Amino acid sequence: MALDASDFCKIILAIIIPPLGVYLERGWGSDLAINCVLTLLGYLPGIIHALYIILKD
């Protein structure tokens, strides 16, 4: 799995603002809604989910 510059930027944004990283990867949808809920419940679960979404592909 090769990471390019856009993935690196998404990872940095996912650590700072997890829903933004998910939005840039997938756009509006269920993944963004799930990430928003996880981020509101706890910042760390939101980060983990965002990194999973970005690195999964």
PDB file of N, CA, C, O and CB in Angstrom:
ATOM      1  N   MET A   1       0.844  -1.169   0.000  1.00  0.00           N
ATOM      2  CA  MET A   1       0.000   0.000   0.000  1.00  0.00           C
ATOM      3  C   MET A   1       0.890   1.233   0.000  1.00  0.00           C
ATOM      4  O   MET A   1       1.660   1.453   0.935  1.00  0.00           O
ATOM      5  CB  MET A   1      -0.960  -0.003   1.213  1.00  0.00           C
ATOM      6  N   ALA A   2       0.783   2.019  -1.029  1.00  0.00           N
ATOM      7  CA  ALA A   2       1.588   3.223  -1.151  1.00  0.00           C
ATOM      8  C   ALA A   2       0.771   4.446  -0.731  1.00  0.00           C
ATOM      9  O   ALA A   2      -0.377   4.618  -1.140  1.00  0.00           O
ATOM     10  CB  ALA A   2       2.105   3.385  -2.594  1.00  0.00           C
ATOM     11  N   LEU A   3       1.383   5.277   0.083  1.00  0.00           N
ATOM     12  CA  LEU A   3       0.737   6.520   0.499  1.00  0.00           C
ATOM     13  C   LEU A   3       1.288   7.658  -0.337  1.00  0.00           C
ATOM     14  O   LEU A   3       2.496   7.754  -0.554  1.00  0.00           O
ATOM     15  CB  LEU A   3       0.953   6.792   2.014  1.00  0.00           C
ATOM     16  N   ASP A   4       0.400   8.515  -0.804  1.00  0.00           N
ATOM     17  CA  ASP A   4       0.857   9.683  -1.550  1.00  0.00           C
ATOM     18  C   ASP A   4       0.668  10.936  -0.688  1.00  0.00           C
ATOM     19  O   ASP A   4       0.252  10.848   0.467  1.00  0.00           O
ATOM     20  CB  ASP A   4       0.088   9.817  -2.902  1.00  0.00           C
ATOM     21  N   ALA A   5       0.972  12.082  -1.254  1.00  0.00           N
ATOM     22  CA  ALA A   5       0.933  13.332  -0.495  1.00  0.00           C
ATOM     23  C   ALA A   5      -0.474  13.663   0.000  1.00  0.00           C
ATOM     24  O   ALA A   5      -0.633  14.194   1.099  1.00  0.00           O
ATOM     25  CB  ALA A   5       1.457  14.473  -1.350  1.00  0.00           C
ATOM     26  N   SER A   6      -1.491  13.356  -0.800  1.00  0.00           N
ATOM     27  CA  SER A   6      -2.855  13.672  -0.360  1.00  0.00           C
ATOM     28  C   SER A   6      -3.266  12.803   0.833  1.00  0.00           C
ATOM     29  O   SER A   6      -3.968  13.273   1.728  1.00  0.00           O
ATOM     30  CB  SER A   6      -3.851  13.480  -1.522  1.00  0.00           C
ATOM     31  N   ASP A   7      -2.834  11.539   0.848  1.00  0.00           N
ATOM     32  CA  ASP A   7      -3.121  10.686   1.999  1.00  0.00           C
ATOM     33  C   ASP A   7      -2.423  11.212   3.251  1.00  0.00           C
ATOM     34  O   ASP A   7      -2.994  11.181   4.342  1.00  0.00           O
ATOM     35  CB  ASP A   7      -2.687   9.239   1.716  1.00  0.00           C
ATOM     36  N   PHE A   8      -1.209  11.686   3.097  1.00  0.00           N
ATOM     37  CA  PHE A   8      -0.473  12.242   4.232  1.00  0.00           C
ATOM     38  C   PHE A   8      -1.205  13.457   4.798  1.00  0.00           C
ATOM     39  O   PHE A   8      -1.326  13.597   6.015  1.00  0.00           O
ATOM     40  CB  PHE A   8       0.961  12.629   3.813  1.00  0.00           C
ATOM     41  N   CYS A   9      -1.690  14.326   3.929  1.00  0.00           N
ATOM     42  CA  CYS A   9      -2.445  15.502   4.372  1.00  0.00           C
ATOM     43  C   CYS A   9      -3.743  15.089   5.062  1.00  0.00           C
ATOM     44  O   CYS A   9      -4.116  15.681   6.074  1.00  0.00           O
ATOM     45  CB  CYS A   9      -2.752  16.424   3.179  1.00  0.00           C
ATOM     46  N   LYS A  10      -4.430  14.087   4.530  1.00  0.00           N
ATOM     47  CA  LYS A  10      -5.669  13.605   5.146  1.00  0.00           C
ATOM     48  C   LYS A  10      -5.403  13.007   6.524  1.00  0.00           C
ATOM     49  O   LYS A  10      -6.218  13.166   7.433  1.00  0.00           O
ATOM     50  CB  LYS A  10      -6.343  12.563   4.245  1.00  0.00           C
ATOM     51  N   ILE A  11      -4.281  12.329   6.686  1.00  0.00           N
ATOM     52  CA  ILE A  11      -3.931  11.747   7.989  1.00  0.00           C
ATOM     53  C   ILE A  11      -3.683  12.846   9.007  1.00  0.00           C
ATOM     54  O   ILE A  11      -4.147  12.755  10.144  1.00  0.00           O
ATOM     55  CB  ILE A  11      -2.686  10.844   7.870  1.00  0.00           C
ATOM     56  N   ILE A  12      -2.957  13.884   8.611  1.00  0.00           N
ATOM     57  CA  ILE A  12      -2.709  15.006   9.520  1.00  0.00           C
ATOM     58  C   ILE A  12      -4.031  15.673   9.907  1.00  0.00           C
ATOM     59  O   ILE A  12      -4.250  15.970  11.081  1.00  0.00           O
ATOM     60  CB  ILE A  12      -1.754  16.040   8.867  1.00  0.00           C
ATOM     61  N   LEU A  13      -4.907  15.909   8.936  1.00  0.00           N
ATOM     62  CA  LEU A  13      -6.204  16.521   9.231  1.00  0.00           C
ATOM     63  C   LEU A  13      -7.077  15.602  10.084  1.00  0.00           C
ATOM     64  O   LEU A  13      -7.846  16.078  10.919  1.00  0.00           O
ATOM     65  CB  LEU A  13      -6.931  16.869   7.931  1.00  0.00           C
ATOM     66  N   ALA A  14      -6.961  14.289   9.877  1.00  0.00           N
ATOM     67  CA  ALA A  14      -7.752  13.336  10.664  1.00  0.00           C
ATOM     68  C   ALA A  14      -7.317  13.334  12.122  1.00  0.00           C
ATOM     69  O   ALA A  14      -8.131  13.071  13.006  1.00  0.00           O
ATOM     70  CB  ALA A  14      -7.628  11.925  10.081  1.00  0.00           C
ATOM     71  N   ILE A  15      -6.071  13.616  12.382  1.00  0.00           N
ATOM     72  CA  ILE A  15      -5.604  13.683  13.763  1.00  0.00           C
ATOM     73  C   ILE A  15      -6.085  14.975  14.417  1.00  0.00           C
ATOM     74  O   ILE A  15      -6.421  14.981  15.601  1.00  0.00           O
ATOM     75  CB  ILE A  15      -4.065  13.589  13.824  1.00  0.00           C
ATOM     76  N   ILE A  16      -6.121  16.063  13.660  1.00  0.00           N
ATOM     77  CA  ILE A  16      -6.548  17.349  14.213  1.00  0.00           C
ATOM     78  C   ILE A  16      -8.075  17.426  14.302  1.00  0.00           C
ATOM     79  O   ILE A  16      -8.624  17.742  15.357  1.00  0.00           O
ATOM     80  CB  ILE A  16      -6.008  18.509  13.355  1.00  0.00           C
ATOM     81  N   ILE A  17      -8.759  17.136  13.185  1.00  0.00           N
ATOM     82  CA  ILE A  17     -10.231  17.186  13.111  1.00  0.00           C
ATOM     83  C   ILE A  17     -10.693  15.917  12.387  1.00  0.00           C
ATOM     84  O   ILE A  17     -10.768  15.917  11.159  1.00  0.00           O
ATOM     85  CB  ILE A  17     -10.742  18.501  12.358  1.00  0.00           C
ATOM     86  N   PRO A  18     -11.003  14.840  13.112  1.00  0.00           N
ATOM     87  CA  PRO A  18     -11.319  13.562  12.479  1.00  0.00           C
ATOM     88  C   PRO A  18     -12.421  13.604  11.415  1.00  0.00           C
ATOM     89  O   PRO A  18     -12.248  12.983  10.367  1.00  0.00           O
ATOM     90  CB  PRO A  18     -11.711  12.604  13.523  1.00  0.00           C
ATOM     91  N   PRO A  19     -13.552  14.305  11.626  1.00  0.00           N
ATOM     92  CA  PRO A  19     -14.576  14.306  10.564  1.00  0.00           C
ATOM     93  C   PRO A  19     -14.101  14.940   9.256  1.00  0.00           C
ATOM     94  O   PRO A  19     -14.566  14.559   8.182  1.00  0.00           O
ATOM     95  CB  PRO A  19     -15.806  15.038  11.047  1.00  0.00           C
ATOM     96  N   LEU A  20     -13.193  15.891   9.336  1.00  0.00           N
ATOM     97  CA  LEU A  20     -12.684  16.519   8.124  1.00  0.00           C
ATOM     98  C   LEU A  20     -11.881  15.521   7.285  1.00  0.00           C
ATOM     99  O   LEU A  20     -11.993  15.509   6.059  1.00  0.00           O
ATOM    100  CB  LEU A  20     -11.817  17.734   8.479  1.00  0.00           C
ATOM    101  N   GLY A  21     -11.083  14.696   7.935  1.00  0.00           N
ATOM    102  CA  GLY A  21     -10.345  13.670   7.204  1.00  0.00           C
ATOM    103  C   GLY A  21     -11.257  12.671   6.521  1.00  0.00           C
ATOM    104  O   GLY A  21     -11.000  12.254   5.391  1.00  0.00           O
ATOM    105  N   VAL A  22     -12.328  12.284   7.210  1.00  0.00           N
ATOM    106  CA  VAL A  22     -13.295  11.343   6.622  1.00  0.00           C
ATOM    107  C   VAL A  22     -14.045  12.012   5.475  1.00  0.00           C
ATOM    108  O   VAL A  22     -14.286  11.386   4.443  1.00  0.00           O
ATOM    109  CB  VAL A  22     -14.298  10.835   7.697  1.00  0.00           C
ATOM    110  N   TYR A  23     -14.412  13.271   5.647  1.00  0.00           N
ATOM    111  CA  TYR A  23     -15.117  13.992   4.578  1.00  0.00           C
ATOM    112  C   TYR A  23     -14.253  14.084   3.325  1.00  0.00           C
ATOM    113  O   TYR A  23     -14.755  13.885   2.218  1.00  0.00           O
ATOM    114  CB  TYR A  23     -15.514  15.404   5.049  1.00  0.00           C
ATOM    115  N   LEU A  24     -12.981  14.378   3.475  1.00  0.00           N
ATOM    116  CA  LEU A  24     -12.104  14.485   2.314  1.00  0.00           C
ATOM    117  C   LEU A  24     -11.914  13.144   1.613  1.00  0.00           C
ATOM    118  O   LEU A  24     -11.697  13.096   0.402  1.00  0.00           O
ATOM    119  CB  LEU A  24     -10.757  15.042   2.730  1.00  0.00           C
ATOM    120  N   GLU A  25     -11.995  12.059   2.373  1.00  0.00           N
ATOM    121  CA  GLU A  25     -11.817  10.726   1.777  1.00  0.00           C
ATOM    122  C   GLU A  25     -13.101  10.198   1.150  1.00  0.00           C
ATOM    123  O   GLU A  25     -13.064   9.649   0.049  1.00  0.00           O
ATOM    124  CB  GLU A  25     -11.326   9.743   2.830  1.00  0.00           C
ATOM    125  N   ARG A  26     -14.237  10.354   1.829  1.00  0.00           N
ATOM    126  CA  ARG A  26     -15.486   9.726   1.395  1.00  0.00           C
ATOM    127  C   ARG A  26     -16.606  10.688   1.048  1.00  0.00           C
ATOM    128  O   ARG A  26     -17.570  10.281   0.400  1.00  0.00           O
ATOM    129  CB  ARG A  26     -15.959   8.818   2.445  1.00  0.00           C
ATOM    130  N   GLY A  27     -16.519  11.953   1.455  1.00  0.00           N
ATOM    131  CA  GLY A  27     -17.606  12.894   1.211  1.00  0.00           C
ATOM    132  C   GLY A  27     -18.736  12.695   2.212  1.00  0.00           C
ATOM    133  O   GLY A  27     -18.571  12.043   3.244  1.00  0.00           O
ATOM    134  N   TRP A  28     -19.905  13.281   1.876  1.00  0.00           N
ATOM    135  CA  TRP A  28     -21.075  13.150   2.753  1.00  0.00           C
ATOM    136  C   TRP A  28     -21.576  11.725   2.708  1.00  0.00           C
ATOM    137  O   TRP A  28     -21.648  11.132   1.632  1.00  0.00           O
ATOM    138  CB  TRP A  28     -22.200  14.131   2.342  1.00  0.00           C
ATOM    139  N   GLY A  29     -21.922  11.167   3.840  1.00  0.00           N
ATOM    140  CA  GLY A  29     -22.462   9.825   3.861  1.00  0.00           C
ATOM    141  C   GLY A  29     -22.449   9.234   5.258  1.00  0.00           C
ATOM    142  O   GLY A  29     -22.242   9.933   6.250  1.00  0.00           O
ATOM    143  N   SER A  30     -22.670   7.950   5.309  1.00  0.00           N
ATOM    144  CA  SER A  30     -22.771   7.279   6.604  1.00  0.00           C
ATOM    145  C   SER A  30     -21.437   7.255   7.345  1.00  0.00           C
ATOM    146  O   SER A  30     -21.416   7.329   8.573  1.00  0.00           O
ATOM    147  CB  SER A  30     -23.277   5.861   6.415  1.00  0.00           C
ATOM    148  N   ASP A  31     -20.323   7.153   6.616  1.00  0.00           N
ATOM    149  CA  ASP A  31     -19.022   7.151   7.290  1.00  0.00           C
ATOM    150  C   ASP A  31     -18.777   8.468   8.023  1.00  0.00           C
ATOM    151  O   ASP A  31     -18.232   8.475   9.127  1.00  0.00           O
ATOM    152  CB  ASP A  31     -17.898   6.898   6.278  1.00  0.00           C
ATOM    153  N   LEU A  32     -19.177   9.574   7.413  1.00  0.00           N
ATOM    154  CA  LEU A  32     -19.012  10.874   8.059  1.00  0.00           C
ATOM    155  C   LEU A  32     -19.912  10.973   9.292  1.00  0.00           C
ATOM    156  O   LEU A  32     -19.488  11.485  10.328  1.00  0.00           O
ATOM    157  CB  LEU A  32     -19.328  12.017   7.067  1.00  0.00           C
ATOM    158  N   ALA A  33     -21.132  10.495   9.188  1.00  0.00           N
ATOM    159  CA  ALA A  33     -22.061  10.540  10.329  1.00  0.00           C
ATOM    160  C   ALA A  33     -21.540   9.691  11.484  1.00  0.00           C
ATOM    161  O   ALA A  33     -21.588  10.108  12.641  1.00  0.00           O
ATOM    162  CB  ALA A  33     -23.465  10.053   9.907  1.00  0.00           C
ATOM    163  N   ILE A  34     -21.045   8.506  11.165  1.00  0.00           N
ATOM    164  CA  ILE A  34     -20.487   7.631  12.202  1.00  0.00           C
ATOM    165  C   ILE A  34     -19.291   8.300  12.867  1.00  0.00           C
ATOM    166  O   ILE A  34     -19.144   8.250  14.088  1.00  0.00           O
ATOM    167  CB  ILE A  34     -20.073   6.266  11.604  1.00  0.00           C
ATOM    168  N   ASN A  35     -18.439   8.925  12.060  1.00  0.00           N
ATOM    169  CA  ASN A  35     -17.259   9.568  12.618  1.00  0.00           C
ATOM    170  C   ASN A  35     -17.628  10.764  13.489  1.00  0.00           C
ATOM    171  O   ASN A  35     -16.994  10.996  14.518  1.00  0.00           O
ATOM    172  CB  ASN A  35     -16.326  10.005  11.503  1.00  0.00           C
ATOM    173  N   CYS A  36     -18.633  11.518  13.094  1.00  0.00           N
ATOM    174  CA  CYS A  36     -19.070  12.644  13.924  1.00  0.00           C
ATOM    175  C   CYS A  36     -19.568  12.164  15.284  1.00  0.00           C
ATOM    176  O   CYS A  36     -19.253  12.762  16.312  1.00  0.00           O
ATOM    177  CB  CYS A  36     -20.172  13.437  13.212  1.00  0.00           C
ATOM    178  N   VAL A  37     -20.336  11.100  15.285  1.00  0.00           N
ATOM    179  CA  VAL A  37     -20.840  10.549  16.550  1.00  0.00           C
ATOM    180  C   VAL A  37     -19.679  10.035  17.398  1.00  0.00           C
ATOM    181  O   VAL A  37     -19.630  10.302  18.599  1.00  0.00           O
ATOM    182  CB  VAL A  37     -21.860   9.411  16.287  1.00  0.00           C
ATOM    183  N   LEU A  38     -18.749   9.303  16.793  1.00  0.00           N
ATOM    184  CA  LEU A  38     -17.603   8.789  17.545  1.00  0.00           C
ATOM    185  C   LEU A  38     -16.737   9.928  18.095  1.00  0.00           C
ATOM    186  O   LEU A  38     -16.219   9.835  19.207  1.00  0.00           O
ATOM    187  CB  LEU A  38     -16.757   7.869  16.655  1.00  0.00           C
ATOM    188  N   THR A  39     -16.586  10.980  17.326  1.00  0.00           N
ATOM    189  CA  THR A  39     -15.784  12.111  17.793  1.00  0.00           C
ATOM    190  C   THR A  39     -16.476  12.824  18.954  1.00  0.00           C
ATOM    191  O   THR A  39     -15.813  13.273  19.889  1.00  0.00           O
ATOM    192  CB  THR A  39     -15.527  13.099  16.642  1.00  0.00           C
ATOM    193  N   LEU A  40     -17.782  12.927  18.898  1.00  0.00           N
ATOM    194  CA  LEU A  40     -18.512  13.551  20.002  1.00  0.00           C
ATOM    195  C   LEU A  40     -18.473  12.686  21.261  1.00  0.00           C
ATOM    196  O   LEU A  40     -18.446  13.210  22.375  1.00  0.00           O
ATOM    197  CB  LEU A  40     -19.962  13.813  19.595  1.00  0.00           C
ATOM    198  N   LEU A  41     -18.471  11.375  21.088  1.00  0.00           N
ATOM    199  CA  LEU A  41     -18.415  10.480  22.248  1.00  0.00           C
ATOM    200  C   LEU A  41     -17.020  10.425  22.862  1.00  0.00           C
ATOM    201  O   LEU A  41     -16.868  10.208  24.064  1.00  0.00           O
ATOM    202  CB  LEU A  41     -18.855   9.079  21.850  1.00  0.00           C
ATOM    203  N   GLY A  42     -16.031  10.618  22.048  1.00  0.00           N
ATOM    204  CA  GLY A  42     -14.648  10.610  22.520  1.00  0.00           C
ATOM    205  C   GLY A  42     -13.726  10.915  21.363  1.00  0.00           C
ATOM    206  O   GLY A  42     -13.886  10.368  20.272  1.00  0.00           O
ATOM    207  N   TYR A  43     -12.781  11.766  21.591  1.00  0.00           N
ATOM    208  CA  TYR A  43     -11.912  12.215  20.505  1.00  0.00           C
ATOM    209  C   TYR A  43     -11.093  11.061  19.922  1.00  0.00           C
ATOM    210  O   TYR A  43     -10.936  10.978  18.704  1.00  0.00           O
ATOM    211  CB  TYR A  43     -10.979  13.317  21.003  1.00  0.00           C
ATOM    212  N   LEU A  44     -10.580  10.189  20.754  1.00  0.00           N
ATOM    213  CA  LEU A  44      -9.736   9.081  20.282  1.00  0.00           C
ATOM    214  C   LEU A  44     -10.483   8.097  19.380  1.00  0.00           C
ATOM    215  O   LEU A  44      -9.933   7.702  18.352  1.00  0.00           O
ATOM    216  CB  LEU A  44      -9.163   8.335  21.469  1.00  0.00           C
ATOM    217  N   PRO A  45     -11.719   7.679  19.716  1.00  0.00           N
ATOM    218  CA  PRO A  45     -12.439   6.813  18.778  1.00  0.00           C
ATOM    219  C   PRO A  45     -12.664   7.459  17.408  1.00  0.00           C
ATOM    220  O   PRO A  45     -12.645   6.774  16.386  1.00  0.00           O
ATOM    221  CB  PRO A  45     -13.770   6.422  19.370  1.00  0.00           C
ATOM    222  N   GLY A  46     -12.877   8.767  17.393  1.00  0.00           N
ATOM    223  CA  GLY A  46     -13.031   9.478  16.120  1.00  0.00           C
ATOM    224  C   GLY A  46     -11.755   9.436  15.294  1.00  0.00           C
ATOM    225  O   GLY A  46     -11.802   9.258  14.076  1.00  0.00           O
ATOM    226  N   ILE A  47     -10.620   9.600  15.953  1.00  0.00           N
ATOM    227  CA  ILE A  47      -9.335   9.542  15.250  1.00  0.00           C
ATOM    228  C   ILE A  47      -9.090   8.147  14.702  1.00  0.00           C
ATOM    229  O   ILE A  47      -8.677   7.997  13.552  1.00  0.00           O
ATOM    230  CB  ILE A  47      -8.183   9.953  16.183  1.00  0.00           C
ATOM    231  N   ILE A  48      -9.336   7.133  15.503  1.00  0.00           N
ATOM    232  CA  ILE A  48      -9.113   5.748  15.064  1.00  0.00           C
ATOM    233  C   ILE A  48      -9.992   5.425  13.863  1.00  0.00           C
ATOM    234  O   ILE A  48      -9.525   4.826  12.894  1.00  0.00           O
ATOM    235  CB  ILE A  48      -9.398   4.754  16.216  1.00  0.00           C
ATOM    236  N   HIS A  49     -11.250   5.814  13.920  1.00  0.00           N
ATOM    237  CA  HIS A  49     -12.158   5.546  12.803  1.00  0.00           C
ATOM    238  C   HIS A  49     -11.714   6.292  11.551  1.00  0.00           C
ATOM    239  O   HIS A  49     -11.736   5.732  10.455  1.00  0.00           O
ATOM    240  CB  HIS A  49     -13.595   5.941  13.171  1.00  0.00           C
ATOM    241  N   ALA A  50     -11.313   7.543  11.704  1.00  0.00           N
ATOM    242  CA  ALA A  50     -10.864   8.332  10.551  1.00  0.00           C
ATOM    243  C   ALA A  50      -9.624   7.710   9.915  1.00  0.00           C
ATOM    244  O   ALA A  50      -9.540   7.606   8.691  1.00  0.00           O
ATOM    245  CB  ALA A  50     -10.568   9.782  10.973  1.00  0.00           C
ATOM    246  N   LEU A  51      -8.672   7.301  10.729  1.00  0.00           N
ATOM    247  CA  LEU A  51      -7.468   6.665  10.184  1.00  0.00           C
ATOM    248  C   LEU A  51      -7.810   5.345   9.497  1.00  0.00           C
ATOM    249  O   LEU A  51      -7.227   5.007   8.466  1.00  0.00           O
ATOM    250  CB  LEU A  51      -6.435   6.427  11.299  1.00  0.00           C
ATOM    251  N   TYR A  52      -8.748   4.607  10.065  1.00  0.00           N
ATOM    252  CA  TYR A  52      -9.181   3.358   9.433  1.00  0.00           C
ATOM    253  C   TYR A  52      -9.775   3.625   8.056  1.00  0.00           C
ATOM    254  O   TYR A  52      -9.456   2.921   7.098  1.00  0.00           O
ATOM    255  CB  TYR A  52     -10.206   2.634  10.318  1.00  0.00           C
ATOM    256  N   ILE A  53     -10.626   4.623   7.951  1.00  0.00           N
ATOM    257  CA  ILE A  53     -11.263   4.962   6.673  1.00  0.00           C
ATOM    258  C   ILE A  53     -10.223   5.402   5.648  1.00  0.00           C
ATOM    259  O   ILE A  53     -10.287   5.001   4.486  1.00  0.00           O
ATOM    260  CB  ILE A  53     -12.313   6.072   6.870  1.00  0.00           C
ATOM    261  N   ILE A  54      -9.272   6.218   6.072  1.00  0.00           N
ATOM    262  CA  ILE A  54      -8.273   6.738   5.136  1.00  0.00           C
ATOM    263  C   ILE A  54      -7.309   5.651   4.693  1.00  0.00           C
ATOM    264  O   ILE A  54      -6.960   5.580   3.514  1.00  0.00           O
ATOM    265  CB  ILE A  54      -7.499   7.889   5.771  1.00  0.00           C
ATOM    266  N   LEU A  55      -6.878   4.811   5.607  1.00  0.00           N
ATOM    267  CA  LEU A  55      -5.859   3.810   5.285  1.00  0.00           C
ATOM    268  C   LEU A  55      -6.430   2.495   4.736  1.00  0.00           C
ATOM    269  O   LEU A  55      -5.678   1.637   4.274  1.00  0.00           O
ATOM    270  CB  LEU A  55      -5.044   3.520   6.512  1.00  0.00           C
ATOM    271  N   LYS A  56      -7.752   2.338   4.787  1.00  0.00           N
ATOM    272  CA  LYS A  56      -8.373   1.074   4.356  1.00  0.00           C
ATOM    273  C   LYS A  56      -8.166   0.808   2.884  1.00  0.00           C
ATOM    274  O   LYS A  56      -7.928  -0.339   2.507  1.00  0.00           O
ATOM    275  CB  LYS A  56      -9.854   1.084   4.659  1.00  0.00           C
ATOM    276  N   ASP A  57      -8.246   1.809   2.040  1.00  0.00           N
ATOM    277  CA  ASP A  57      -8.149   1.599   0.594  1.00  0.00           C
ATOM    278  C   ASP A  57      -6.722   1.467   0.132  1.00  0.00           C
ATOM    279  O   ASP A  57      -6.474   1.286  -1.060  1.00  0.00           O
ATOM    280  CB  ASP A  57      -8.810   2.728  -0.144  1.00  0.00           C
TER     281      ASP A  57
END
